[in-house]
Amino acid sequence: MQPINRRVFLKGGAMALLALGLPPEFVTRSLLAETRGAARKKTLICIFQRGAVDGLSMVVPFGERAYYAGRRSIAIADPTRDRERGALDLDGFFGMHPELRPLHELYGRKELAIVHATGSPNPTRSHFEAQDIMETASPDGRARDGWLNRVLTATECAECHGHGRTLADPAAHAADHAVGQAGLASLRGVAMGTELPLSLRGGHPALAVADLERFGVAGGNDPSLSDAFAKLYRTEGGDAVSGAADGGLEAAAILKRIDPARYRPRDGVQYPAGDFGRSLRQVAQLVKADVGVEIAFAELGGWDTHVAQGGADGQLARRLRELGQGIRALHDDLGARMEDVVILTMSEFGRTVAENGSGGTDHGHANCMMLLGGDVRGGKVYGDWPGLEREQLNEGRDLKVTTDFRDVFAEVAARHLEAKALDRVFPGYAVDRARFRGVLG
């Protein structure tokens, strides 16, 4: 057997264990934090629509004349004029894209809510900058850690919070809660993918898992590879790197015990084919297996529709069909567990009101978010609608932002995950609960 080098071992997916958000914390904290006392009951599942979805086609303001004036071939029809392929009426003014019919039913059952005209006050039209801003929840996207990682830190240890302890000294906290006691490792933050998204990077450990069935040591049950990994990272002194290796191996052992390959969704549930469907299926398995997941992250790309966007059919419609089918499958698969789950969708910015010369839309400003789950006050479109007449638009071309996306994030963090130190979760932003839209009960 050829010697295994660290770089190849990790790069080859031997352990998708890295949450190297901020390198200094990696050497002072274990990969997986121990949890004490009762298991947490709340889970947040974030779905990032990378590429800037057209929120005006996803949730259609069919009551706006200006919507149709600017869209010659891609507008979604008024439901009163096209009952087959028109928008699915929500409240007489807004409607869902017809490919989101699986979610429209949940809206009617008051399980799903929408916040429209939400986004960042930053005017950037760069995908990369806007994604960084959203994932860090910072004004310019230059923060080195993500907002979800800060939520994990803010809700890290019920025992510590109960005794008034702070988490200002990560090394001391890690020493108090050493990894290595079998069965106590917790996968609190998990991203489905080959690398950790910015929103989950930071001082708190988190995992990137491309595929649960392959997570762990390459070669499946080959003990020689497990031993090789341990020898690479474990030292006699029992330092923090050794703890991370032990934590990673423990995480792999936990996931092996839940036997991902044998998981079967609930009867009648069918996830869409492809990476997105598999990611949501495995998120459901993690939640139902009670391994300690509090934040799960998945993403779906392909929303940058500059050319041939389509209307009720076409490029965008196919992507929305995958999104709608995936979220509905996740919802139905979780069943009663949805009482303790909130699913939150997001995208870096919206798209222009007017259709361009290539039958598509260009980078815009405000967008919309969907929320569903047990805490959600569904059956309503929240937010202040700014209008689509030219004088009402951002820079004469885009939907204006009337709800800062951080207010939506903060409401979810505070009311669903019960994060207390919101000033630390959203540094540099004055969180005001009076700005919460009331989406969560």
C-alpha positions in Angstrom: 0.0 0.0 0.0 1.4 3.4 -1.0 1.9 6.0 1.7 -1.0 8.4 2.2 -0.2 12.1 2.2 -2.4 14.6 4.1 -3.2 16.7 1.1 -4.3 13.8 -1.0 -6.1 12.2 1.9 -8.3 15.2 2.4 -8.6 16.4 -1.2 -9.7 12.9 -2.2 -12.7 13.1 0.1 -11.4 10.7 2.7 -12.9 12.8 5.4 -15.1 15.7 4.4 -14.5 16.9 7.9 -13.1 20.3 7.4 -14.7 23.4 8.7 -11.6 25.4 8.2 -13.4 28.8 8.5 -10.8 30.6 10.4 -7.5 28.7 10.7 -6.6 29.8 14.3 -9.8 28.3 15.7 -9.2 25.0 14.0 -6.1 24.4 16.2 -7.8 25.5 19.4 -11.2 23.8 19.0 -12.4 20.3 18.3 -14.3 19.5 15.1 -17.4 18.5 16.9 -18.7 20.1 20.0 -20.1 17.9 22.8 -23.7 18.5 23.7 -24.9 18.0 27.2 -28.4 17.7 28.5 -31.5 17.3 26.4 -31.1 17.4 22.6 -32.1 20.5 20.8 -35.4 20.4 19.1 -35.1 23.2 16.5 -33.5 22.9 13.0 -33.0 25.5 10.3 -32.6 24.3 6.7 -31.2 27.0 4.4 -31.5 26.7 0.6 -29.4 29.1 -1.4 -30.5 29.8 -4.9 -27.1 30.8 -6.4 -27.1 32.9 -9.5 -29.9 35.4 -8.6 -33.4 33.9 -9.2 -36.0 36.1 -10.9 -38.2 36.7 -7.9 -40.7 38.5 -10.0 -41.4 35.2 -11.9 -41.1 33.0 -8.8 -43.7 35.1 -6.9 -45.5 37.1 -9.5 -47.1 40.6 -8.8 -49.8 39.9 -11.4 -51.8 42.8 -10.0 -49.2 45.3 -11.3 -49.8 46.6 -14.8 -46.1 47.6 -15.0 -45.1 44.0 -14.6 -46.6 43.1 -18.0 -45.5 46.3 -19.7 -41.9 45.4 -19.3 -42.1 41.7 -20.1 -43.0 40.9 -23.6 -42.4 37.2 -23.7 -41.5 36.0 -20.2 -44.3 37.4 -18.0 -46.4 34.8 -16.1 -50.0 35.3 -17.0 -52.7 36.7 -14.7 -54.5 33.6 -13.2 -57.9 35.0 -14.2 -56.7 35.0 -17.9 -54.9 31.6 -18.0 -56.1 29.0 -15.5 -53.7 26.4 -16.8 -50.4 28.1 -17.0 -51.0 31.4 -15.3 -49.7 32.3 -11.8 -51.2 30.4 -8.9 -53.2 33.0 -7.0 -52.0 33.8 -3.5 -54.0 36.8 -2.4 -55.4 38.5 -5.4 -52.3 40.5 -6.2 -49.4 38.0 -5.9 -49.2 34.5 -7.4 -46.7 31.7 -7.5 -45.1 30.4 -10.7 -47.1 27.5 -12.0 -44.2 25.1 -11.5 -44.3 25.8 -7.8 -47.7 24.1 -7.4 -46.4 21.7 -4.7 -45.5 24.7 -2.6 -48.7 26.6 -3.4 -50.7 23.9 -1.6 -48.5 24.5 1.5 -49.2 28.2 1.3 -53.0 27.4 1.2 -52.5 25.3 4.4 -50.8 28.3 6.0 -47.5 26.4 6.3 -45.5 28.6 3.9 -45.0 32.4 3.9 -43.2 34.8 1.5 -41.3 37.9 2.2 -41.1 40.0 -1.0 -39.0 43.0 -1.9 -36.2 41.8 0.4 -32.5 42.1 -0.1 -29.3 44.0 0.7 -29.0 47.8 0.7 -25.6 47.4 -1.0 -26.0 48.3 -4.6 -23.6 45.7 -6.0 -24.6 43.7 -9.1 -21.7 41.3 -8.7 -22.8 37.7 -7.9 -19.6 37.1 -5.9 -19.9 40.3 -3.8 -23.6 39.9 -3.2 -23.3 36.3 -2.2 -20.5 37.2 0.3 -22.7 40.0 1.7 -25.6 37.6 2.2 -23.5 34.7 3.6 -21.6 36.9 6.1 -24.6 39.2 6.7 -22.2 42.1 6.6 -22.5 45.4 4.7 -19.6 44.7 2.3 -19.1 41.0 2.6 -15.6 41.3 4.0 -16.2 39.5 7.2 -14.2 36.3 7.6 -17.0 34.2 9.2 -20.5 33.5 8.2 -23.8 34.4 9.9 -24.8 30.7 10.3 -21.6 30.0 12.0 -22.2 32.9 14.4 -25.6 31.5 15.1 -24.0 28.2 16.1 -21.7 30.0 18.4 -24.5 32.1 19.9 -26.5 29.0 20.7 -23.6 26.7 21.4 -24.0 25.4 24.9 -27.2 25.5 26.9 -25.2 24.6 30.0 -22.9 27.5 29.6 -25.6 30.0 28.8 -27.6 28.8 31.8 -24.6 29.6 34.0 -24.0 33.0 32.4 -20.8 31.8 30.7 -19.6 33.6 27.6 -17.9 32.0 24.6 -15.1 34.6 24.5 -12.4 32.0 25.2 -12.9 29.2 22.6 -9.9 27.2 23.8 -11.2 27.1 27.4 -14.7 26.2 26.3 -13.4 23.4 24.1 -11.4 22.1 27.1 -14.6 22.0 29.1 -16.3 19.9 26.5 -13.7 17.6 25.2 -14.5 15.3 22.2 -13.7 11.7 22.6 -16.6 10.4 24.7 -18.4 8.0 22.5 -21.8 9.1 21.2 -21.6 12.7 22.5 -20.3 14.3 19.3 -22.8 16.6 17.6 -23.1 17.5 13.9 -24.6 20.9 14.6 -23.9 22.6 11.3 -23.8 20.5 8.1 -23.5 21.7 4.5 -24.4 19.3 1.7 -21.5 19.8 -0.8 -17.9 19.3 -1.4 -16.8 22.4 0.5 -18.1 24.5 3.4 -20.1 27.6 2.2 -19.0 30.9 3.6 -22.2 31.2 5.7 -21.0 28.2 7.8 -17.3 29.1 8.0 -15.9 30.5 11.2 -14.9 29.7 14.7 -17.5 27.0 15.4 -16.9 23.6 13.8 -19.1 22.5 10.9 -19.1 19.8 8.3 -19.2 19.7 4.5 -20.6 16.4 3.3 -20.9 15.8 -0.4 -22.7 12.4 0.1 -23.6 10.7 3.3 -23.1 7.3 1.8 -19.5 8.2 1.0 -18.7 10.3 4.1 -16.0 8.8 6.3 -12.8 7.1 5.3 -12.4 6.2 1.6 -12.6 2.5 1.1 -15.7 2.0 3.3 -14.9 -0.6 5.9 -11.2 -0.8 5.3 -9.7 -0.4 8.8 -6.2 0.3 7.4 -7.4 3.6 6.0 -9.0 4.6 9.3 -5.8 3.8 11.1 -3.8 5.7 8.5 -6.0 8.8 9.0 -5.6 8.5 12.8 -1.9 8.2 12.6 -1.7 11.3 10.3 -3.5 13.6 12.7 -3.3 12.1 16.2 -0.3 13.0 18.4 0.8 11.6 21.7 0.3 14.9 23.4 -3.4 14.9 22.6 -3.4 18.4 21.1 -6.3 20.2 19.4 -5.4 18.7 16.0 -5.6 15.2 17.5 -9.0 16.2 19.0 -10.2 17.3 15.5 -9.1 14.0 14.0 -10.9 12.1 16.8 -13.9 14.2 16.3 -13.9 13.6 12.6 -13.6 9.9 13.0 -16.4 10.0 15.6 -18.6 11.9 13.1 -17.9 9.3 10.5 -18.8 6.6 13.0 -22.1 8.2 13.9 -23.1 8.6 10.3 -22.1 5.0 9.6 -24.4 3.8 12.4 -27.4 5.5 10.8 -26.6 3.5 7.6 -27.3 6.1 4.9 -27.3 3.6 2.1 -30.4 1.9 3.5 -32.5 5.0 4.1 -35.9 5.1 2.5 -38.1 8.2 2.4 -41.7 8.1 3.6 -44.2 6.3 1.4 -45.2 8.4 -1.6 -42.2 10.8 -1.3 -40.1 11.2 -4.4 -37.2 13.6 -4.5 -36.1 15.1 -7.9 -33.2 13.4 -9.6 -29.8 15.1 -9.3 -27.6 16.6 -6.6 -30.2 18.9 -5.2 -32.7 16.1 -4.6 -30.1 13.9 -3.1 -28.9 16.7 -0.8 -32.4 17.3 0.6 -33.0 13.6 0.9 -29.9 13.3 3.1 -30.8 16.4 5.1 -34.1 14.7 5.9 -32.2 11.6 7.0 -29.9 13.5 9.3 -32.8 15.4 10.9 -34.8 12.2 11.5 -31.8 10.3 12.8 -31.4 12.8 15.7 -27.6 13.2 15.3 -27.8 16.8 16.5 -28.1 18.8 13.3 -29.4 22.3 14.1 -28.4 24.0 10.8 -28.3 22.3 7.4 -27.4 24.0 4.2 -28.1 23.1 0.6 -27.9 25.0 -2.6 -29.3 24.9 -6.2 -27.6 26.9 -9.0 -28.6 27.8 -12.5 -30.6 31.0 -11.9 -28.6 33.5 -13.9 -31.1 33.7 -16.8 -29.7 36.4 -19.0 -30.8 34.6 -22.2 -34.0 32.6 -23.0 -35.4 32.7 -19.5 -38.8 31.6 -20.5 -42.1 32.2 -18.8 -44.5 29.4 -17.6 -42.2 27.0 -19.6 -38.5 27.0 -20.4 -35.2 27.4 -18.6 -36.4 29.1 -15.4 -39.5 27.0 -15.2 -37.5 23.8 -15.2 -35.3 25.1 -12.3 -38.4 26.1 -10.3 -39.9 22.7 -10.9 -36.8 21.1 -9.3 -36.9 23.6 -6.4 -40.6 23.1 -5.7 -40.5 19.3 -6.0 -37.4 19.1 -3.8 -38.8 21.3 -1.0 -42.1 19.6 -1.0 -40.4 16.2 -0.9 -38.3 17.3 2.1 -41.4 18.7 3.8 -43.4 15.5 3.3 -40.5 13.2 4.2 -40.0 15.0 7.5 -43.7 14.7 8.3 -44.4 15.6 12.0 -40.7 16.7 12.4 -41.6 19.8 10.4 -43.1 21.2 13.6 -39.5 21.8 14.8 -38.0 22.8 11.4 -37.9 26.0 9.4 -36.9 25.9 5.7 -35.6 29.3 4.4 -34.8 30.1 0.8 -32.5 32.9 -0.3 -30.8 34.3 -3.4 -28.1 37.0 -3.6 -30.3 39.6 -5.5 -33.2 39.7 -7.9 -33.4 40.6 -11.6 -34.5 43.6 -13.7 -38.2 44.3 -14.1 -37.9 44.7 -17.8 -37.0 41.8 -20.1 -33.8 42.3 -22.1 -33.2 41.9 -25.8 -32.2 38.2 -25.4 -35.4 37.1 -23.8 -33.9 37.1 -20.3 -33.4 39.4 -17.4 -30.2 41.1 -16.0 -28.9 41.5 -12.5 -31.3 43.5 -10.3 -31.8 44.4 -6.7 -34.6 43.2 -4.4 -35.9 39.6 -4.4 -38.1 37.4 -2.3 -37.6 34.6 0.3 -39.8 31.7 1.2 -40.2 30.3 4.7 -42.0 27.2 5.8 -42.3 25.1 8.9 -43.8 24.8 12.3 -43.0 28.3 13.5 -44.0 30.0 10.3 -47.2 32.1 10.1 -48.0 31.1 6.6 -50.6 31.9 4.1 -49.3 35.5 3.6 -47.0 37.6 1.5 -45.1 39.8 4.0 -43.3 43.1 3.4 -44.0 46.6 2.0 -44.6 46.4 -1.7 -42.8 49.4 -3.4 -44.4 49.2 -6.8 -43.1 48.6 -10.3 -43.8 51.9 -12.0 -40.5 53.5 -13.3 -40.5 56.2 -10.6 -40.8 53.5 -8.0 -37.9 51.4 -9.1 -34.3 51.2 -7.8 -32.2 53.1 -10.3 -35.2 53.1 -12.7 -34.9 49.4 -13.4 -35.2 47.1 -10.3 -37.5 46.2 -7.5 -36.6 48.3 -4.5 -35.5 46.7 -1.2 -38.0 47.4 1.6 -36.9 44.6 4.0 -33.3 44.2 4.8 -32.5 40.5 4.4 -30.7 40.6 7.8 -34.0 41.4 9.5 -35.4 38.1 8.1 -32.3 36.2 9.2 -32.4 37.8 12.6 -36.1 36.9 13.1 -35.3 33.3 12.2 -32.3 33.2 14.5 -34.1 34.8 17.4 -37.5 33.3 17.2 -36.8 29.8 15.8 -33.2 29.0 17.0 -33.5 31.2 20.1 -30.2 33.0 19.6 -29.8 35.7 22.2 -26.7 37.7 21.3 -27.9 39.1 18.0 -25.4 41.9 18.2 -22.7 39.2 17.9 -24.6 37.3 15.2 -25.0 40.4 13.1 -22.0 42.6 14.0 -22.2 46.2 12.7 -25.9 45.9 12.2 -28.4 47.3 14.7 -31.0 44.6 14.9 -34.3 46.0 15.9 -37.1 43.5 16.6 -39.6 46.2 15.6 -38.4 45.6 12.0 -39.2 41.9 12.2 -42.1 41.1 9.8 -43.8 38.7 12.1 -43.3 35.7 9.9 -42.5 33.5 12.8 -44.7 32.9 15.8 
